[in-house]
Amino acid sequence: MKRNQVLIMLFLIISFQAFPQKVRFSLLFPPMKVGDPYWNDVNTYVLPSPLITDVTVAMKWSDIETAQGVYDFSIFDAQLNHFYTAVKKVNIVTQPISPSGKNTFTPAYIFTPEWAESLGAAQLDVITCSSFTGDGTANSGMPVPYEVPFKQGLKNFFTQVINHYKNNPNIGYIRLGLAIGGDFFPRCSSFMPGFSAKVWTEYAAEMNAFEASLHPTMQLMQSVCQITAANDGNADIEADNAVKNGITIGVQGWEISDNTAKTCTSDWCALFDKYYGKVGPLELQTLAASDPTGASQTGSLVDLIPFAVAHKAQILELYTLDWLLALDPNYSTLYGTTATYAPFASAYLKTITDASVASGFENINNNQYSVIIPDVSNDKITIKSILPGIKEIMIFNTLGQELLSDKFSEEETSINLSVLKAGFYCIIIKNNFNKNTEAFKYIKN
């Protein structure tokens, strides 16, 4: 193809660079087995959707380490097979401490004096507060994460998780929780012996360095979190430490106030701007399931998603109820749903579709001989053509450099795009049947 033709196409791409980047969407904490709430509806209407490229699942520490030093992944892995079959990337969130209330996620031996003594450490402190009350029984409160008995047990657990999923092509990323749930918020911090912001961020830095030393084959993710105010600097320290170790970052407190606040929750807007293209994917999870009326602290996805996309988020984890609203025609009949949300279904679906990588290709010259179908989970595209004969495919960057090329004579072919970095590209399809040339703008995140 002549260089001037390529430059014309590239001019068209550059002229459209205001076109927003696209993001991956994840189904967050779906039903894992038959009998779980919404199992039938999720598997009928939600999981098959091409808008969902990833599924993010929770792994409780005590579910895997069933006794001291005994790690059993069999039940968890059997549940993951369901998502592998659906051709979704699976992201795992390890949860070492229950999110609130009563802790059941930490293995019982971690609290014993025998375990502490074997490490030459004092017995683990367990605390309670108004947001983590326990149930009055021993060890039902919150363990202090940075103390040696908890920290060493967690390192052993991380070692097993990373080694178990090593070289598994179905795994997208693993978010290794260091405190409550998969988050890094220091709940009950005023009751923790020896707590300070410095102690907390140093704990994260130590764990990040340890995780990197395991040479993971999958992407690891660190949840970063403010301790007091959004601009207290702690999330920035946590992010810097993570990225230095090749670990990407995410925030689990995404809410509507971010759209207007000077500083986003846990400073994610500034952090994403700083690290975009240097580590990835940059992830957001809403504070809770959204409210399409805009009345809750989380807010509506119609407002949240465009702001997140504009501020360089690359993967958005949305709760199951939000997906059911967008995709399930039976939403208003489901137990636990809010009937007044149902009229917002089409707006939710349009907002998600407009932002999704599943719609990340744009035909520049509007010829209709070929179609490009993305397979984001495997970083491939399938090109289908209605014309006979040999078709030539070329992929150029915005400098006019040809990066990939191929020829095919069948109805369709697949191309692996894993060698391409995030950015704008032009895909040229030239066929010998009518000498027609098609051009597609492609945005890779």
Secondary structure, 3 states (H helix, E strand, C coil): CCHHHHHHHHHHHHHCCCCCCCEEEEEECCCCCCCCCCHHHHHHHHCCCCCCCEEEEEEEHHHHEEECCEECCHHHHHHHHHHHHCCCEEEEEEECECCCCCCCCCCHHHHCHHHHHHCCCCCCCEECECCECCCCCCCCCEECCCCHHHHHHHHHHHHHHHHHCCCCCCEEEEEECCCECCCCCCCCHHHCCCCCHHHHHHHHHHHHHHHHHCCCCCEEEEECCCCCCCCCCHHHHHHHHHHHCCCEEEEEEECHHHHCCCCCHHHHHHHHHHHCCCCCCCEEEECCCCCCCCCCCCCCHHHHHHHHHHCCCCEEEEEHHHHHHHHCCCHHHCCCCCHHHHHHHHHHHHHHHHHEHHHCEEECCCCCCEEEEEEHHHCEEEEEECCCCCEEEEEECCCCCEEEEEEECCCEEEEECCCCCCEEEEEEEEECCCCCEEEEEEEEC
